[in-house]
């Protein structure tokens, strides 16, 4: 029995010293068994290096080498080696998820006995936090009985820690129940170590030698095991990164080697207490690091912790220690990849490099793509959690569907995992077919709001297409969509729904877990996972191929643990899901490097094998170097400080945050010394979500002490770079060099200068390389790219539009708002996905249909609206609205309580508008002649003819539309026809928009009426008919203010708010009859129409809303010309990206769904708005008169 230490700074080769001793002892004791214990994290690499060293010592000429008496283990693997055939080892071991399940049940049982923890069970993460605390106590050899004594000591000492006493009270209750629930039934890692200590104490270890390396601190269980080995093994040798022995006292807490020195002191004292011989300390003699610059850094780092003043010095080799700053993490990582490629070209291997940072998650989005681009193989030495695997998502979504009853989000989450695939004729649906069916299903769900019970209904879903002229049609294409969507729905109804019903009926956890497992197996989920594995193996993705099986195995283990812990208790689905989620969150994929020649990427807080030559410390910022330690434990740092003095010998609790912070300087020291030849320190000065990032103060101290230059890494090379500087800073691979060549070329292109000779040479090299030439040509095309749509060729125009354009006014307005948007929407027929919502179009359709039905119902009574009473109107509306709500397109109005409320609002608005129209009819001579009048619609029997304009080359444009209402009035032998357009928002007639083609509707509709007089029954000759105007009616239920009804009646105020707005002909005879009450009053403002009567009998309106017949004719002719010109340009292939921009800053891009396609950028010289001049109505009318005069002069000449 003996204990020995190997000491030495991090620059020394401790492993070489250990292996040499193993080799010497093997010769002295051929029967000896040698156990080399290291942290589990580096076990594989340690074993490989140890065996290489032994082969070099014993059989240097042999290629193959095997060693039977030397084992490289972690502590847990050592337990397997000794205990694998014992009864104890066969006891089930619980994962953290299984422990969570036990503690969850304990909290439920002992809820009433708790104080501070009462009611915390439902808090997110509390159970997991509590399990971590219990595990910490158990690993520290603190039992529930010890907690009882500790609470008593706190009380007897008069300690005022009331909160701590309350915590310990609750912890003792839970911990005692936890021990009772697990003792002899389940094992943990701490139990294994304790059992191994007891087991080895009884064994003959006379020929057993133990060598321990890579540790600076041990858990209580590990320490107890080491003490057992010291007492019973033939020899124990421990290697520590430590500059000197600490025999009689511990090092100071600020000492760099505090942890390892403290461990040395404690083990040394324990050995002396047990009268175990302690051998003379040996020192690792071989210098692992030969570079003088790195050794100077080590000396400086050690001295700084001693608070010793040091003079600035310069390092002998500037290449060995470098600092660089990058603008962001992408540029920083790219610089690292560039350096690696250049060093590999000098003879380094990829396995010679180690990249470290304190927290890798900050770099997770840039590492893989950058290193792939540089063709550098990497192994990210960081365990990845299983929480994002589709199997985990399937389970979460499955229970979400159950809980929230077939909500859209949950259903799509479930089905898009692609693990539940319907079967057709006994075979799983092909994945391409399934995806198509699922996409169509999702479209239908969004379009019609199919949720909840609609998934389980008997009737099939039906895909309808709603148009202006019908209430729902179904073509063959729609029938095919219906069939495919119902394949998915039937699968949900027949497979998923019965399973969820059975789960609801499950009596206990065992029954529910069995149902879930059998369901997944019946749905071929394991087989699907195996198919994913095989697909990844074919691609050579070994790491990804292992994940499906690992996730399924973890799921099965979690189910087993759930059944063991809670299988007999009543099933709670929420609790079950929470426990599974917790289990997956704590589960990680096992990883093994796919090749030995890889760049290792790891975190600086993890133990590393010191066999790398070059280390890159990235992300060296003040936020993580040193790292900020925050405790998230049930026992606070203050609690720990009060408990520590009361613990017995051999009992431990975790360090406080202050102690962990003090250890940061040691962790960074180990990281600095991990490479034997070079160390690069780098940091970003900014990121996407943060600016002004500061470098670590450690880095600043190193830079100042050694007078190092901080290299500023450029995001891209400058045009002025010399070839040598570019090669040093950017040359990596051909692909990455091509990126920089493109950057340089873009700079030259922008400055309109020639590409330097060196870059021409590089470009020619790429053009001669068959592999990179296609990509080079494609990328260089971007230099001349401009965001300008190509004009459509005649053959394409013919295919898109044919010989005749059958269009609507809104389409023509779209063309004038943005030609390219017209091409996308009506040429390529791009559409937004329909969603189940109450849009402005839906409400408008509801209003239109209600008012049209009302007018037709009144006409059937043989009365006019003026002759119909308000009660009769209300009765008619009641019947009409009930019928409308039953139509398929208005199912949304009864889909939820909110929609029922909105439905009542719509109905109230229709009643208000019905009242307003009735009141208006009492005051005016105008009467509705026809409503919802179609013109230009093929197949419409009673519609009007289209507006047809013949164009050159045998082409033409047909304009169609639907006029909401045509009004008629006969006065003094004349007949006046006007149109009314219902709007869900406030509208005025905008002369400027009409002039620029952005408001064609009202003039086009009025024109259509005047050109179809023969089809409109007015009871008089056509030549007596004159246009009255074109008006908007705002359909809304206005809110009244108190001051508005103070001087006028409510009816007057309401009527005024629903008055018409738009354009009227300034015909005194007609205007006198439009508002008869105004004539009786003599003067004043009309509450029905947009004009006022002056005392002298003349009429006036704001915004030039009264126009003469001549002015109206000019507007109508200009409107026709706009339609012709639009059609001519469309046939000519016009598709310019020219969004209209109004003087107030509003643009046609504002609500466009195609912005991602436009990629419009006003800063680009080629992207320009079509700016509308702020013309007044008078300016526009004057311009039209001048244009008309000029045209007449041209015709006369």
Residue pairs with C-beta under 8 A, 6 or more apart in sequence:
1 230
1 231
1 232
1 233
1 234
1 235
1 276
1 277
2 234
2 235
2 236
2 276
2 277
2 278
2 279
3 230
3 236
3 237
3 238
3 267
3 268
3 271
3 276
3 277
3 278
3 279
4 235
4 236
4 237
4 238
4 278
4 279
4 280
4 281
4 282
5 237
5 238
5 239
5 240
5 242
5 245
5 264
5 268
5 279
5 281
5 282
6 14
6 17
6 18
6 237
6 238
6 239
6 240
6 281
6 282
6 283
6 284
7 239
7 240
7 242
7 243
7 244
7 245
7 264
7 281
7 282
7 283
7 284
8 14
8 17
8 239
8 241
8 242
8 243
8 283
8 284
8 285
9 241
9 243
9 298
9 302
9 673
10 241
10 298
10 610
10 669
10 670
10 673
11 287
11 288
11 289
11 294
11 295
11 298
11 673
12 283
12 284
12 285
12 286
12 287
12 288
13 284
13 286
13 287
13 288
13 610
14 213
14 239
14 240
14 241
14 284
15 46
15 49
15 50
15 53
15 213
15 239
15 610
16 53
16 284
16 286
16 288
17 239
17 282
17 283
17 284
17 285
17 286
18 36
18 211
18 213
18 237
18 239
19 50
19 53
19 54
19 57
20 57
21 211
21 237
22 34
22 36
22 54
22 70
22 209
22 211
23 54
23 57
23 58
25 32
25 34
25 209
25 235
26 32
26 34
26 69
26 70
29 207
29 209
29 234
31 207
32 69
32 207
32 208
32 209
32 234
33 69
33 71
33 207
33 208
33 209
34 69
34 70
34 71
34 209
34 211
35 71
35 73
35 78
35 208
35 209
35 210
35 211
36 46
36 47
36 50
36 70
36 71
36 72
36 73
36 211
36 213
37 73
37 74
37 75
37 78
37 210
37 211
37 212
37 213
38 46
38 72
38 73
38 74
38 212
38 213
38 214
39 74
39 214
39 215
39 607
40 74
40 75
40 76
40 77
41 381
41 606
41 607
42 214
42 607
42 608
42 609
43 72
43 73
43 74
43 77
44 592
45 609
45 611
46 72
46 213
46 214
46 609
47 72
48 596
49 609
49 611
50 70
50 72
51 65
51 67
51 70
54 65
54 67
54 70
55 62
55 65
58 65
59 65
71 81
73 81
75 193
75 222
75 225
76 189
76 192
78 196
79 89
79 192
79 193
79 195
79 196
80 89
82 196
82 199
82 200
82 203
83 89
83 192
83 195
83 196
83 199
86 195
86 199
88 187
88 195
88 199
89 187
89 192
91 184
91 185
91 186
91 187
92 185
92 186
92 187
92 564
93 186
93 187
93 188
93 192
94 102
94 182
94 186
94 187
94 188
94 561
94 564
94 565
95 557
95 558
95 561
95 583
95 586
95 587
96 128
96 131
96 135
96 582
96 583
96 586
97 558
97 561
97 579
97 580
97 582
97 583
97 584
97 586
97 587
98 186
98 558
98 561
98 562
98 564
98 565
98 583
99 131
99 134
99 135
99 188
100 127
100 128
100 131
100 579
100 582
100 583
101 561
101 562
101 565
101 566
101 579
102 178
102 181
102 182
102 565
103 127
103 130
103 131
103 134
103 174
103 178
104 121
104 127
104 566
104 575
104 579
105 181
105 565
105 566
105 569
106 174
106 177
106 178
106 181
107 114
107 117
107 120
107 121
107 127
107 130
107 174
108 121
109 177
110 173
110 174
110 177
111 118
111 121
112 118
113 173
114 170
114 173
114 174
115 166
115 169
115 170
116 163
116 166
116 167
116 170
117 130
117 167
117 170
117 174
120 126
121 127
127 582
128 582
128 585
128 586
129 632
129 633
129 634
130 174
130 634
132 633
133 171
133 633
133 634
133 635
134 171
134 174
134 175
134 178
135 188
135 190
136 633
136 653
136 654
137 143
137 147
137 171
137 175
137 653
138 188
138 190
139 189
139 190
139 219
139 220
139 221
139 652
140 219
140 220
140 651
140 652
140 653
140 654
141 220
141 221
141 224
141 650
141 651
141 652
142 150
142 647
142 651
142 652
142 653
143 175
143 179
144 172
144 175
144 176
144 178
144 179
146 648
146 651
147 168
147 171
147 172
147 175
148 172
150 168
150 643
150 646
150 647
151 165
151 168
151 169
151 172
153 646
154 161
154 164
154 165
154 168
154 642
154 646
155 165
159 165
159 642
161 639
161 642
163 639
164 635
164 638
164 639
164 642
164 643
167 634
167 635
167 639
171 634
182 188
186 564
187 195
189 221
190 219
190 221
193 219
193 221
193 222
193 224
193 225
194 221
194 224
196 225
197 221
197 224
197 225
197 227
197 228
200 225
200 228
200 229
200 232
200 233
201 228
201 231
201 232
203 232
205 229
205 232
205 233
205 234
206 234
207 234
208 233
208 234
209 233
209 234
209 235
209 236
209 237
210 229
210 233
210 235
210 236
210 237
211 236
211 237
211 238
211 239
212 226
212 236
212 237
212 238
212 239
213 238
213 239
214 239
214 607
215 222
215 238
215 240
215 263
216 240
216 241
216 259
216 260
216 263
216 666
217 259
217 260
217 262
217 263
218 226
218 263
219 652
220 650
220 651
220 652
223 266
223 267
223 650
223 652
224 650
226 236
226 238
226 267
227 267
227 270
227 274
229 236
230 236
230 267
230 270
230 271
230 274
230 276
231 274
231 276
238 267
239 284
240 260
240 263
240 264
241 257
241 260
241 670
242 257
242 260
242 261
242 264
243 257
243 302
245 264
245 268
245 281
246 261
246 262
246 264
246 265
246 268
247 265
247 268
249 265
250 258
250 261
250 262
250 265
251 257
251 258
251 261
251 262
251 265
252 258
253 659
253 662
254 305
254 662
255 261
255 305
255 306
256 301
256 302
256 305
256 665
256 666
256 669
257 666
258 662
258 663
258 666
259 663
259 666
268 278
271 277
271 278
272 278
288 610
288 676
289 295
289 298
289 673
289 676
289 677
290 676
290 677
291 317
291 320
291 676
291 677
291 678
292 315
292 316
292 317
292 320
293 315
293 316
293 317
293 318
293 320
293 321
294 320
294 321
294 672
294 673
294 675
294 676
294 677
294 678
294 679
296 313
296 315
296 316
296 706
297 315
297 321
297 672
297 679
297 702
297 706
298 669
298 672
298 673
300 310
300 702
300 705
300 706
301 665
301 669
301 672
302 669
303 310
304 310
304 701
305 665
310 705
312 704
312 705
312 706
312 707
313 705
313 706
314 706
314 707
315 321
315 706
315 708
318 708
319 678
320 677
320 678
320 679
321 678
321 679
321 681
321 702
321 706
321 708
322 678
322 679
322 680
322 681
322 708
322 711
323 680
323 681
323 682
323 699
323 702
323 703
323 708
323 709
323 710
323 711
324 332
324 335
324 680
324 681
324 682
324 710
324 711
324 712
324 713
325 682
325 683
325 684
325 685
325 695
325 710
325 711
325 712
325 713
326 332
326 335
326 682
326 683
326 684
326 685
326 713
326 715
327 684
327 685
327 686
327 713
327 715
328 684
328 685
328 686
328 687
328 688
328 715
329 362
329 363
329 366
329 618
329 619
329 684
329 687
330 366
330 370
331 684
331 713
331 715
332 618
332 619
332 682
332 683
332 684
332 713
333 363
333 366
333 367
333 370
333 618
334 370
334 736
335 682
335 713
336 355
336 616
336 618
336 680
336 682
337 370
337 371
337 373
337 374
337 376
337 732
337 736
338 374
338 729
338 730
338 731
338 732
338 736
339 616
339 680
340 348
340 350
340 353
340 374
340 376
340 599
340 614
341 374
341 376
341 731
341 732
341 733
342 731
342 732
343 352
343 353
343 614
344 350
348 613
348 614
349 597
350 376
350 377
350 597
350 598
350 599
351 596
351 597
351 598
351 599
351 600
351 612
352 612
352 613
352 614
353 599
353 600
353 612
353 613
353 614
353 615
353 616
354 599
354 600
354 601
354 602
354 608
354 612
354 614
354 615
354 616
354 674
354 675
355 599
355 600
355 601
355 602
355 615
355 616
355 618
356 601
356 602
356 603
356 604
356 608
356 615
356 616
356 617
356 618
356 671
356 674
357 363
357 603
357 604
357 617
357 618
357 619
357 620
357 624
358 603
358 604
358 605
358 619
358 624
358 625
358 627
359 603
359 619
359 624
359 627
360 367
360 380
360 382
360 601
360 602
360 603
362 619
362 687
363 618
363 619
367 378
367 380
367 601
368 378
368 380
371 377
371 378
371 599
373 733
373 735
373 736
374 732
374 733
374 735
374 736
375 733
375 735
376 599
377 594
377 595
377 597
377 598
377 599
378 598
378 599
378 600
378 601
379 591
379 593
379 594
379 598
379 599
379 600
379 601
380 601
380 602
381 591
381 600
381 601
381 602
381 603
381 606
382 601
382 602
382 603
383 588
383 589
383 591
384 588
384 589
384 591
385 584
385 585
385 587
385 588
385 589
386 392
386 547
386 550
386 551
386 554
386 584
386 587
386 588
386 589
387 581
387 584
387 585
389 547
389 548
389 551
389 584
390 417
390 418
390 419
391 417
391 419
391 525
391 529
391 548
391 551
391 552
391 555
392 551
392 581
392 584
393 413
393 417
394 414
394 417
394 419
394 420
394 525
395 516
395 555
395 577
395 580
396 413
396 577
396 581
397 410
397 411
397 413
397 414
397 417
398 414
398 496
398 500
399 573
399 576
399 577
400 407
400 410
400 413
400 414
401 407
401 410
401 411
401 414
401 496
401 500
402 500
402 503
402 504
402 573
403 573
403 574
404 410
405 452
405 453
406 451
406 452
406 453
406 454
406 455
406 456
406 492
407 451
407 452
408 445
408 446
408 451
411 445
411 455
411 492
412 442
412 445
414 420
414 496
415 438
415 441
415 488
416 438
418 431
418 434
418 435
418 528
419 523
419 525
419 528
419 529
420 491
420 495
420 496
420 523
420 525
421 428
421 429
421 431
421 434
421 523
421 524
421 528
422 428
422 429
422 434
422 487
422 488
422 490
422 491
422 495
423 429
424 487
428 524
429 437
429 487
436 484
437 484
437 485
437 487
437 488
438 488
440 481
440 484
440 485
441 484
441 485
441 488
441 489
443 481
443 833
443 834
444 450
444 461
444 463
444 481
444 485
445 451
445 836
446 833
446 834
446 835
446 836
447 833
447 834
447 835
447 836
448 461
448 836
448 891
449 836
449 891
449 892
449 895
450 461
454 461
455 489
455 492
455 493
455 497
456 492
456 493
456 497
460 482
460 486
460 489
461 482
461 485
461 486
461 489
462 474
462 482
463 474
463 478
463 479
463 481
463 482
463 485
464 472
464 473
464 474
464 478
464 888
464 889
465 472
465 473
465 474
465 475
465 478
466 472
466 888
466 889
467 473
468 934
468 937
468 962
469 934
469 937
469 939
469 940
471 887
471 888
471 889
472 887
472 888
472 889
474 482
495 523
499 515
499 519
502 515
503 512
503 515
503 516
503 571
503 573
506 512
506 515
506 571
507 570
507 571
508 567
508 568
508 569
508 570
508 571
509 562
509 563
509 566
509 567
509 568
509 569
509 570
509 571
509 576
510 563
510 567
510 568
511 571
512 571
512 573
512 576
513 559
513 562
513 563
513 567
513 576
516 559
517 556
517 559
520 526
526 552
529 548
529 549
529 551
529 552
530 548
530 549
532 548
533 545
533 546
533 548
533 549
534 545
536 542
536 544
536 545
537 545
542 594
543 589
543 591
543 594
546 589
546 590
547 589
550 589
550 590
554 583
554 584
554 587
555 580
558 579
558 580
558 583
558 584
561 583
562 576
562 579
562 580
566 579
600 608
600 612
602 608
604 617
604 667
604 668
604 670
604 671
605 627
605 667
608 670
608 671
608 674
610 673
610 674
610 676
612 674
612 675
612 676
613 675
613 676
613 677
613 678
614 675
614 677
614 678
614 679
614 680
615 671
615 672
615 674
615 675
615 678
615 679
615 680
616 680
616 682
617 625
617 671
617 672
617 679
617 680
617 681
617 682
618 682
618 683
619 625
619 682
619 683
619 684
620 681
620 682
620 683
620 695
620 696
620 698
620 699
621 683
621 684
621 693
621 694
621 695
621 696
622 694
622 695
622 696
622 697
623 693
624 696
625 664
625 668
625 696
625 698
625 699
626 661
626 664
626 665
626 668
626 696
626 698
627 661
627 664
628 661
629 657
629 660
629 661
629 664
630 657
631 637
631 656
631 657
633 654
635 643
635 653
637 656
637 657
637 658
640 653
640 654
640 656
641 656
643 653
644 653
647 653
655 663
665 698
668 698
672 679
681 699
681 702
682 713
683 693
683 695
683 696
683 699
684 693
685 692
685 693
686 692
686 693
687 693
702 708
703 710
713 729
714 729
716 740
716 743
716 744
717 726
717 729
717 730
717 740
717 743
717 744
718 747
719 744
719 747
719 748
719 751
719 753
719 756
721 729
721 744
723 758
726 740
726 758
730 736
730 737
730 740
731 737
734 766
734 769
734 771
734 772
735 772
735 775
737 762
738 766
738 772
738 775
738 776
738 779
741 759
741 762
741 763
741 766
742 779
742 780
742 782
742 783
744 755
744 756
744 759
745 755
745 759
745 763
745 780
745 783
746 783
748 754
748 755
748 756
748 759
749 783
755 763
763 776
766 772
766 773
766 776
767 773
767 776
767 777
786 1164
786 1166
787 1137
787 1159
787 1160
787 1161
787 1164
787 1166
787 1167
788 1137
788 1166
789 820
789 823
789 1135
789 1136
789 1137
790 1135
791 1132
791 1133
791 1134
791 1135
792 800
792 823
792 827
792 1133
792 1134
792 1135
793 1133
794 1133
796 1133
797 1130
797 1131
797 1132
797 1133
800 827
800 828
801 827
801 1130
801 1131
803 954
803 955
803 956
804 955
804 956
804 957
804 958
805 955
805 956
805 957
805 958
805 1127
805 1130
805 1131
806 936
806 946
806 957
806 958
806 960
807 826
807 957
807 958
807 959
807 960
807 1127
808 959
808 960
808 961
809 959
809 961
809 1000
809 1001
809 1004
809 1005
810 1001
811 822
811 826
812 959
812 997
812 1000
812 1122
812 1123
812 1126
813 997
813 998
813 999
813 1000
813 1001
814 821
814 822
814 825
814 826
815 822
815 997
815 1126
815 1129
815 1130
816 996
816 997
816 998
816 1000
816 1122
816 1126
816 1140
817 998
817 1139
817 1140
817 1148
818 1137
818 1138
818 1139
818 1140
818 1148
818 1149
818 1152
818 1170
819 1129
819 1134
819 1135
819 1136
819 1137
819 1138
820 1135
820 1136
820 1137
820 1138
820 1154
820 1158
821 1139
821 1148
821 1152
821 1154
821 1158
822 1130
822 1135
823 1135
824 830
824 1154
824 1157
825 831
825 1154
827 1135
830 1154
830 1157
832 1153
836 892
836 895
837 892
838 892
838 893
838 899
838 902
840 984
840 985
842 889
842 890
842 892
843 906
843 984
844 982
844 983
844 984
844 1035
845 889
846 884
846 890
846 906
846 910
847 906
847 909
847 910
847 913
847 982
847 984
847 1035
848 932
848 964
848 982
849 884
850 877
850 880
850 881
850 884
850 910
851 910
851 913
851 914
851 917
851 931
851 964
851 965
851 982
851 1035
852 931
852 932
852 964
853 880
853 883
853 884
854 873
854 876
854 877
854 880
854 914
855 865
855 928
855 931
855 965
856 931
857 876
857 879
857 880
858 864
858 865
858 868
858 873
858 876
861 868
861 872
864 921
864 927
865 873
865 917
865 918
865 921
865 927
865 928
866 918
866 921
866 922
866 927
868 918
870 915
870 918
873 914
873 915
873 918
874 911
874 914
877 910
877 911
877 914
881 907
881 910
884 890
885 893
885 894
885 903
892 899
893 899
893 900
893 902
893 903
893 906
894 900
894 903
905 1037
908 1037
909 1035
909 1036
909 1037
912 1036
912 1037
912 1038
912 1054
912 1058
913 1033
913 1035
913 1058
915 1054
916 1054
916 1055
916 1058
919 1051
919 1055
920 1055
920 1058
920 1088
921 927
923 1075
923 1076
923 1077
923 1087
923 1088
924 969
924 1073
924 1074
924 1075
924 1076
924 1088
924 1089
925 969
925 970
925 971
925 1073
925 1074
925 1076
926 967
926 968
926 969
926 976
926 978
926 1028
926 1074
927 967
927 968
927 969
928 965
928 966
928 967
928 968
929 966
929 967
929 968
929 977
929 1016
929 1017
929 1018
930 963
930 965
930 966
930 1016
931 964
931 965
931 966
932 962
932 963
932 964
932 965
933 943
933 944
933 962
933 963
933 965
933 966
934 940
934 943
934 944
934 960
934 961
934 962
934 963
935 943
935 944
935 945
935 946
935 947
935 960
935 961
935 962
935 963
935 1008
935 1012
936 943
936 944
936 945
936 946
936 947
936 958
936 959
936 960
936 961
936 1008
937 943
937 960
937 962
944 1008
944 1009
944 1012
944 1015
944 1016
945 1011
945 1012
945 1015
946 958
946 959
946 960
946 1008
947 958
947 959
947 1004
947 1007
947 1008
947 1011
947 1120
947 1123
948 956
948 957
948 958
948 959
949 956
949 957
949 959
949 1120
949 1123
949 1124
949 1127
950 956
951 957
951 1124
951 1127
951 1128
951 1131
952 1128
953 1131
955 1127
955 1131
956 1127
957 1123
957 1124
957 1126
957 1127
959 1004
959 1008
959 1123
961 1001
961 1004
961 1005
961 1008
963 979
963 981
963 1005
963 1008
963 1009
964 979
964 980
964 981
964 982
965 979
965 980
965 981
965 982
966 977
966 978
966 979
966 980
966 1009
966 1016
967 977
967 978
967 979
967 980
967 1028
968 975
968 976
968 977
968 1018
969 975
969 976
969 978
969 1028
969 1070
969 1073
969 1074
970 976
970 1018
970 1019
970 1020
971 1069
971 1070
971 1072
971 1073
972 1069
973 1024
974 1024
974 1025
974 1026
974 1069
974 1070
975 1018
975 1019
975 1020
975 1024
975 1025
975 1026
976 1025
976 1026
976 1027
976 1028
976 1067
976 1070
977 1009
977 1010
977 1013
977 1016
977 1018
977 1025
977 1026
977 1027
977 1028
978 1006
978 1027
978 1028
978 1029
978 1030
978 1031
978 1064
979 1002
979 1005
979 1006
979 1009
979 1029
979 1030
979 1031
980 1031
980 1032
980 1033
980 1060
981 987
981 1001
981 1002
981 1005
981 1030
981 1031
981 1032
981 1033
981 1062
982 1032
982 1033
982 1035
983 1032
983 1033
983 1034
983 1035
984 1034
984 1035
984 1036
985 1034
986 1034
986 1061
987 1032
987 1034
987 1061
987 1062
988 1032
988 1061
988 1062
988 1103
989 999
989 1002
989 1030
989 1032
989 1061
989 1062
989 1063
989 1103
989 1105
990 998
990 999
991 1104
991 1175
991 1176
991 1177
991 1180
991 1181
992 1172
992 1173
992 1174
992 1175
992 1180
993 999
994 1000
994 1002
994 1003
994 1115
994 1118
994 1119
994 1180
995 1118
995 1175
995 1180
995 1183
995 1184
996 1140
996 1172
997 1122
997 1126
998 1140
998 1172
1000 1119
1000 1122
1000 1123
1002 1030
1002 1032
1002 1062
1002 1063
1003 1030
1003 1115
1003 1116
1003 1119
1004 1119
1004 1123
1005 1030
1006 1027
1006 1029
1006 1030
1006 1116
1007 1116
1007 1119
1007 1120
1009 1016
1009 1027
1010 1025
1010 1027
1010 1116
1013 1022
1013 1025
1014 1022
1018 1025
1026 1065
1026 1067
1026 1070
1026 1109
1027 1065
1027 1109
1027 1112
1028 1064
1028 1065
1028 1067
1028 1070
1029 1062
1029 1063
1029 1064
1029 1065
1030 1062
1030 1063
1031 1060
1031 1061
1031 1062
1031 1063
1031 1064
1031 1089
1031 1090
1032 1060
1032 1061
1032 1062
1033 1058
1033 1060
1034 1058
1034 1061
1036 1058
1038 1054
1038 1057
1038 1058
1040 1050
1040 1053
1040 1054
1040 1057
1044 1053
1045 1053
1052 1087
1055 1087
1055 1088
1056 1087
1059 1086
1059 1087
1059 1088
1059 1089
1059 1090
1060 1088
1060 1089
1060 1090
1061 1090
1061 1105
1062 1090
1062 1105
1063 1105
1063 1107
1063 1112
1064 1071
1064 1074
1064 1089
1064 1090
1064 1091
1064 1101
1064 1105
1064 1106
1064 1107
1065 1106
1065 1107
1065 1108
1065 1109
1065 1112
1066 1099
1066 1106
1066 1107
1066 1108
1067 1109
1068 1097
1068 1098
1068 1099
1071 1091
1071 1093
1071 1099
1071 1106
1072 1079
1073 1079
1074 1086
1074 1088
1074 1089
1074 1091
1075 1086
1075 1087
1075 1088
1075 1089
1078 1084
1078 1086
1078 1093
1079 1093
1081 1093
1082 1093
1082 1095
1083 1092
1083 1093
1083 1094
1083 1095
1084 1092
1084 1093
1085 1091
1085 1092
1086 1092
1086 1093
1090 1101
1090 1102
1090 1105
1091 1099
1091 1100
1091 1101
1091 1105
1091 1106
1092 1099
1092 1100
1092 1101
1093 1099
1094 1100
1099 1106
1100 1106
1103 1177
1104 1176
1104 1177
1104 1178
1104 1181
1107 1115
1107 1181
1111 1181
1111 1184
1114 1181
1114 1184
1114 1185
1114 1188
1115 1184
1117 1188
1118 1184
1118 1187
1137 1158
1137 1160
1137 1167
1138 1168
1138 1169
1138 1170
1139 1147
1139 1148
1139 1149
1139 1152
1139 1158
1139 1160
1139 1169
1139 1170
1140 1147
1140 1148
1140 1169
1140 1170
1140 1172
1141 1147
1141 1148
1141 1169
1141 1170
1141 1171
1141 1172
1142 1172
1143 1172
1143 1173
1143 1174
1147 1169
1149 1155
1149 1158
1149 1160
1152 1158
1160 1167
1161 1167
1162 1168
1162 1169
1175 1183
